[in-house]
């Protein structure tokens, strides 16, 4: 039986562990939270993040990140704001022949790096990583129920993407390959920002006209950012782009949409975040994407305005009026 490691014991890391085990892998699941490891050992479920979902016996939970060194595929499913810190702990145990799969959607705030760039920078003096980005419309709770799900694995070398595709495929979880790592990573990160904006629309009490308008104009902003970094427009139209965007903007399980709804109702970001069990990636990514867009001279009015709402105290009502008052232009 082939060995695979998952770094990150949240709902997504646990769901990927289950998929990997169902696909015939012996899985090592590393979690930073001792409670997660104890729960998996004692009752074969992650009672903190995926309560009621039994894990296959071929999943072994650990708090020792060194245990990842016996696998040929290492999946990282950790929040973007702690990615580099955790990856630096993992780095000493990685080998050149391992394939590193990122299931994280975000941009690092300080460096404005995508996850592939962080991995390359950290391993530059050791070896060139075999990197694959995994993204797409994937609510963890639906994946573990066996709801038919499609996602994408992207790598500059399709051989690595095809390896991951084969090792993580089960009848209810279908993976497509892609060579546009930049596009897949940027779509996965920025769609969370648009989801917060679409949630604000709902929280303000507006209907589908407004929601659809903000999402469609959000696609235009995602496309500009993807193209400015060398990604491809067809990636935006695929699972990692429009597919994931629709899920995050309309799905009731979306953490980012929830943040937006509560902001639209007039609640503070601190209060909303304090009640949440898991990270809404769009909060941190808004800062990074707004800074990146400014650096690249890319027009992103929705992202820039949401940044002012989250970090400069602009009210959602004033933000709405600002966007509506912008000069008329062609599409």
C-alpha positions in Angstrom: 0.0 0.0 0.0 1.4 3.4 -1.0 1.9 6.1 1.7 0.5 9.6 1.6 0.7 12.4 4.2 -1.7 15.2 4.9 -0.5 18.2 6.8 -3.4 20.0 8.5 -6.1 18.5 10.7 -9.0 20.8 9.9 -12.1 19.8 8.0 -10.5 20.0 4.5 -7.3 18.1 5.6 -9.4 15.4 7.2 -11.7 15.2 4.1 -8.7 14.8 1.9 -7.3 12.1 4.2 -10.6 10.2 3.9 -10.5 10.4 0.1 -6.9 9.3 0.0 -7.6 6.3 2.2 -10.6 5.4 0.1 -8.4 5.5 -2.9 -6.1 2.9 -1.4 -3.4 4.9 0.4 -2.0 4.5 3.8 -2.5 8.0 5.2 -0.6 9.9 7.9 -2.6 12.9 9.1 -0.7 15.5 11.0 -2.6 17.9 13.2 -1.3 20.7 15.3 -4.2 20.4 17.7 -3.8 17.6 20.3 -7.5 17.3 20.6 -7.9 16.3 17.0 -5.3 13.5 17.3 -6.8 12.2 20.5 -10.3 12.1 19.0 -9.1 10.2 15.9 -7.2 7.7 18.1 -10.1 7.1 20.5 -13.2 7.2 18.3 -11.9 7.3 14.7 -13.4 10.7 14.0 -12.3 14.3 14.0 -14.9 15.5 16.5 -13.6 19.1 16.4 -13.9 19.7 12.7 -15.9 16.8 11.1 -18.0 15.4 13.9 -19.9 12.2 13.2 -17.8 11.2 10.2 -15.9 7.9 10.8 -12.3 7.8 9.4 -11.0 4.6 7.7 -8.6 2.5 9.7 -5.8 3.3 7.2 -5.6 6.9 8.5 -3.1 7.4 11.3 -3.2 10.8 13.2 0.0 12.3 14.7 1.3 15.5 16.3 4.8 14.7 15.0 5.4 16.4 11.7 8.4 14.2 11.1 6.0 11.3 10.4 5.4 12.8 7.0 8.8 11.7 5.8 7.7 8.2 4.7 5.3 9.3 2.0 5.8 10.0 -1.7 2.9 12.5 -1.7 2.5 15.2 0.9 -0.7 17.3 0.9 -0.6 20.6 2.8 -4.1 21.8 3.9 -3.3 24.6 6.3 -4.4 28.3 6.4 -2.4 30.6 4.2 -1.4 33.0 7.1 0.5 30.2 8.9 1.6 28.3 5.8 5.2 29.4 5.8 5.6 28.8 9.5 4.3 25.2 9.3 6.1 24.5 6.0 9.4 25.4 7.6 8.7 22.8 10.3 8.0 20.2 7.6 10.9 21.2 5.3 13.7 19.2 6.9 11.8 16.0 6.3 11.0 16.5 2.6 12.9 14.7 -0.2 13.3 15.6 -3.9 11.2 12.7 -5.1 8.2 13.7 -3.0 5.3 15.4 -4.7 4.0 18.4 -2.6 0.3 19.1 -3.1 -1.1 22.4 -1.8 -4.8 22.4 -0.9 -4.5 25.9 0.6 -6.3 28.9 -1.0 -4.6 32.2 -0.2 -1.8 34.7 -0.7 0.8 35.5 1.9 0.2 39.0 3.3 3.8 40.1 3.8 5.4 38.8 0.7 2.3 38.6 -1.6 3.5 35.2 -2.6 1.3 32.4 -3.8 1.7 29.1 -2.1 3.8 27.6 -5.0 6.2 30.6 -4.6 6.5 30.1 -0.9 7.4 26.4 -1.4 9.9 27.2 -4.1 11.6 29.9 -2.0 11.8 27.7 1.1 13.3 24.7 -0.9 15.5 26.7 -3.3 18.7 25.6 -1.5 17.7 22.0 -1.3 15.9 21.0 -4.5 13.2 22.1 -7.0 9.9 20.9 -5.6 7.5 18.7 -7.5 4.5 21.0 -6.8 0.8 20.5 -7.5 -2.0 22.9 -6.6 -5.4 21.3 -5.8 -8.4 23.6 -6.0 -12.0 23.7 -7.0 -15.6 23.8 -5.6 -15.2 21.4 -2.6 -17.1 21.8 0.6 -15.5 19.3 3.0 -18.8 18.1 4.5 -20.2 17.3 1.1 -17.0 15.5 0.0 -17.1 13.1 3.0 -20.8 12.4 2.3 -19.8 11.1 -1.1 -21.6 13.8 -3.0 -20.2 13.8 -6.5 -17.5 16.4 -6.6 -15.1 17.7 -9.2 -11.8 19.6 -8.7 -8.6 20.4 -10.5 -4.9 19.5 -9.9 -2.4 21.8 -11.6 1.3 21.5 -12.1 3.9 22.7 -14.6 4.7 19.0 -15.1 1.5 17.1 -16.0 3.2 13.9 -14.9 3.0 15.1 -11.3 -0.6 16.3 -11.7 -1.6 12.9 -13.2 0.1 11.1 -10.3 -2.0 13.0 -7.8 -5.1 12.6 -10.0 -4.7 8.8 -9.9 -3.9 8.6 -6.2 -6.8 10.7 -5.1 -9.6 9.6 -7.4 -12.6 7.7 -6.1 -16.0 7.4 -7.8 -17.4 10.5 -6.0 -14.3 12.6 -6.3 -13.2 13.5 -9.8 -10.0 15.4 -10.5 -9.0 17.1 -13.7 -5.4 18.1 -14.6 -4.2 21.6 -15.6 -0.8 23.1 -16.3 -1.8 26.7 -15.2 -0.6 26.8 -11.6 -0.7 30.6 -11.4 -4.3 30.7 -12.6 -5.5 27.9 -10.3 -3.8 29.5 -7.3 -5.0 33.0 -8.0 -8.6 31.9 -8.6 -8.7 29.9 -5.4 -7.4 32.8 -3.4 -9.4 35.7 -4.9 -12.8 34.0 -5.1 -12.9 34.1 -1.3 -12.8 37.9 -1.4 -15.7 38.1 -3.9 -17.6 35.7 -1.7 -17.4 38.1 1.2 -18.6 40.9 -1.0 -21.5 38.8 -2.3 -22.4 37.9 1.4 -22.5 41.6 2.2 -25.1 42.0 -0.5 -27.2 39.3 1.1 -26.8 40.8 4.5 -27.9 44.2 3.2 -31.1 42.6 2.1 -30.6 42.9 -1.7 -31.7 40.2 -4.1 -30.3 38.2 -6.9 -29.9 41.1 -9.3 -27.3 42.7 -7.0 -25.7 39.4 -6.0 -25.2 38.4 -9.6 -23.8 41.8 -10.6 -21.2 41.7 -7.8 -20.1 38.1 -8.7 -19.9 38.9 -12.4 -17.9 42.0 -11.9 -15.8 40.0 -9.4 -15.0 37.5 -12.2 -13.6 40.5 -14.2 -11.3 41.4 -11.4 -10.1 37.8 -10.9 -9.4 37.6 -14.6 -7.3 40.8 -14.6 -5.2 39.6 -11.6 -4.7 36.1 -13.2 -3.6 37.6 -16.5 -1.3 40.2 -14.8 0.6 37.3 -13.3 0.8 35.2 -16.4 -2.2 32.9 -15.9 -4.7 31.9 -18.5 -8.3 33.2 -18.9 -9.7 29.7 -19.6 -8.6 28.7 -16.1 -11.0 31.4 -14.7 -13.8 29.8 -16.6 -13.1 26.4 -15.1 -13.5 24.5 -11.8 -10.9 26.6 -10.0 -12.4 29.8 -11.2 -16.1 30.2 -11.9 -16.9 26.8 -10.4 -15.3 27.5 -7.0 -16.6 31.1 -7.1 -20.2 30.0 -7.5 -19.9 27.5 -4.6 -18.4 30.1 -2.3 -20.8 32.9 -3.2 -24.0 30.9 -3.1 -23.3 27.9 -0.8 -24.7 28.1 2.7 -21.6 26.3 4.1 -19.3 29.0 2.9 -17.4 30.7 5.7 -16.5 33.7 3.6 -20.1 34.3 2.5 -21.1 34.0 6.2 -18.6 36.8 7.1 -20.0 39.0 4.4 -23.6 38.4 5.5 -22.8 39.3 9.1 -20.9 42.4 7.9 -24.0 43.4 5.8 -26.1 43.1 9.0 -23.9 45.7 10.7 -21.8 43.4 12.9 -18.0 44.1 13.4 -15.3 41.9 11.8 -13.8 41.1 15.3 -17.1 39.8 16.6 -17.7 37.7 13.5 -14.2 36.2 13.5 -14.3 35.5 17.2 -17.3 33.2 16.8 -15.8 31.2 13.9 -14.4 27.7 14.4 -12.3 27.8 11.2 -10.5 30.5 9.2 -12.3 32.5 6.5 -9.4 32.9 4.1 -10.9 35.9 2.3 -10.3 38.1 5.3 -6.5 37.9 5.1 -6.4 37.5 1.4 -8.3 40.8 0.8 -5.3 42.7 2.2 -2.8 40.8 0.1 -4.9 41.0 -3.1 -5.6 44.7 -2.7 -1.8 45.4 -2.2 -0.9 43.1 -5.1 -3.4 44.8 -7.5 -2.0 48.2 -6.6 1.5 46.9 -7.2 0.5 45.4 -10.6 -1.6 48.5 -11.5 -4.7 46.3 -11.9 -8.2 47.8 -11.6 -10.0 46.0 -8.8 -12.7 48.3 -7.4 -14.6 45.5 -5.5 -11.4 44.2 -3.9 -10.1 47.6 -3.0 -13.4 48.8 -1.6 -13.8 45.6 0.5 -10.3 46.2 1.9 -11.5 49.6 3.1 -14.5 48.0 4.8 -12.4 45.3 6.5 -9.4 47.4 7.5 -10.2 51.1 7.3 -13.6 51.3 8.8 -15.6 52.1 5.7 -19.3 51.2 6.3 -21.0 48.7 4.0 -23.6 51.3 3.0 -20.9 53.8 2.0 -19.0 51.1 0.2 -22.1 50.2 -1.8 -22.7 53.8 -2.7 -19.1 54.3 -3.8 -19.3 51.4 -6.2 -22.6 52.6 -7.6 -21.3 56.1 -8.1 -18.2 55.1 -10.1 -18.1 56.6 -13.6 -20.1 54.8 -16.3 -17.9 52.7 -18.6 -18.0 49.9 -21.2 -18.0 46.3 -20.0 
